[in-house]
Amino acid sequence: MAQRILILGAAGQIGTELTEFLHNQGNNVLATDIKDPNYVNFPTEYEIVDVLDRDKLQQVISKFKPEVVYHMAAILSATGEKIPLKAWEINMQGLINVLELAREYRFKLFWPSSIAIFGPTTPKDNTPQHTIVEPLTIYGISKYAGERLIDYYKHRYGLDIRSLRYPGLISWKALPGGGTTDYAVEIFYEAIKNHRYTCYLDPYRTLPMMYMDDAIRGTVQLMEAPRDSIKEASYNFSAISFSPQELADEIKKHIPDFEINYEPDERDQLAQQWPRSIDDSRAREDWNWKHEYDLPLLVTAMLENIARKLNKQLT
Ligand SMILES: NC(=O)c1ccc[n+]([C@@H]2O[C@H](COP(=O)([O-])OP(=O)(O)OC[C@H]3O[C@@H](n4cnc5c(N)ncnc54)[C@H](O)[C@@H]3O)[C@@H](O)[C@H]2O)c1
C-alpha cells in the first residue's frame, strides 16, 4: 500500500538509493537534505531540511504528514573523528529532534546504527547481537547512545521505531560520505580508470560489508515486517566479510593487470577496532532477512555498473 514517506539526509550514499526504491514502489516520497537542490537529482520532490533546525523540521512534518520517516542524516566515522563535537551534535541532537516530533506526530521511524558501535573489547568474529559494547570513536559512541535513546522512546512513548546496524555499504550510484569502509567503493573507480589503487587499510583488514541492493531491500523489509516480530532495538545485519586483498584478487579476475598497494592511515586504526564478521541470526529469524550478493556477484555488479556510468571498457 502506497505511503507518505519523508527521508532526512536523502542525498547521501544510502538515501539516494532508498529514495529511488521507495518512489519506484509507488509511495509518495519527500526527499530532504542540506545539499543545494542544484546538485541533487531526485525523481521525487526535494526540500532543504537541516535536522538541527527543529522549527523547519516541524513545519515540513506538519505539512507533509508522513506515515513513515527514514532518518539517514549523520556525520560518519572518518569525518566524525575530524569534527567530533559537530558529529555528536548532528548525530544526537538531530535524532532527539526527530524523536520528539515522532512523539507528537506518531510516524513510524527508521534510524540506522552501525557496526561502529563495537569497540576493541568486542569479540571480533561472528559478533553476537548482545555483547560487549565499548566504542572508542565519537561516531560509534553516538550510534550506541542513539540505540539506547530509540529504545527508550519506543518503550516510554509507545513509538514504532526500527533500526539496523549497517556494515560497510558498497554502491555505485552515489559516492560514500566519509566512512572507514569507503575504500571498497573507491577501489572500483580506480581499477576501471587507472588499473591501480592505493588502499588506506591494511591488506588483511577484514570487515563486514554489504551490497547496497541488499541493504535497501533489507531496510524496507524490516520496516514492512509485522510490529510484533521486531524484538531488538537495533539488529545486527550482515552479508559478507572480506579484506582489501581478497577484494583486489576478485577484481583481478575481471581486470588482470589491476595492481593494489597499501598505505594504511588513521582509518586503519578505526577499522582495527571493528568486528571481522557479524552474527545476524536474530534478523534472519525474526523477520526473515536473507542477503543475495556474495563477493563475486558484488564485484561483477560494481564493475559493470561503474564502467557503464563512466563509459569505459573493463579491460
Ligand atoms: N554507508 C555506510 O556504509 C553506513 C554504514 C553504517 C551506518 N550508516 C548510517 O546510515 C546513515 C546514512 O549514511 P550514508 O552512508 O548515506 O551517509 P552520507 O554521508 O552519504 O549521507 C548523509 C547525508 O546526511 C546529510 N546531512 C548531514 N548533516 C545534515 C543535517 N544537519 N541535516 C540534514 N542532513 C544532513 C548529508 O548532506 C548527506 O547527504 C547514517 O546514519 C550512517 O551513519 C552508513
The ligand as a Gaussian input file, in Angstrom:
#p B3LYP/6-31G(d) Opt

LIG

0 1
 N       27.295000       3.984000       4.253000
 C       27.645000       3.102000       5.182000
 O       28.483000       2.221000       4.917000
 C       26.986000       3.142000       6.550000
 C       27.335000       2.148000       7.478000
 C       26.763000       2.188000       8.744000
 C       25.812000       3.150000       9.060000
 N       25.480000       4.110000       8.140000
 C       24.488000       5.125000       8.542000
 O       23.477000       5.293000       7.552000
 C       23.067000       6.662000       7.507000
 C       23.240000       7.211000       6.102000
 O       24.596000       7.034000       5.730000
 P       25.185000       7.417000       4.292000
 O       26.258000       6.457000       4.003000
 O       24.107000       7.640000       3.326000
 O       25.905000       8.788000       4.694000
 P       26.233000      10.041000       3.761000
 O       27.282000      10.854000       4.466000
 O       26.492000       9.604000       2.375000
 O       24.845000      10.815000       3.803000
 C       24.396000      11.507000       4.928000
 C       23.587000      12.678000       4.423000
 O       23.191000      13.450000       5.553000
 C       23.238000      14.812000       5.174000
 N       23.364000      15.636000       6.369000
 C       24.467000      15.906000       7.112000
 N       24.149000      16.755000       8.098000
 C       22.827000      17.020000       7.982000
 C       21.927000      17.831000       8.709000
 N       22.335000      18.550000       9.758000
 N       20.638000      17.850000       8.323000
 C       20.201000      17.135000       7.262000
 N       21.023000      16.371000       6.516000
 C       22.316000      16.310000       6.882000
 C       24.449000      14.926000       4.264000
 O       24.352000      16.076000       3.433000
 C       24.388000      13.615000       3.496000
 O       23.727000      13.765000       2.258000
 C       23.897000       7.389000       8.561000
 O       23.189000       7.434000       9.770000
 C       25.101000       6.498000       8.712000
 O       25.698000       6.657000       9.976000
 C       26.061000       4.134000       6.900000

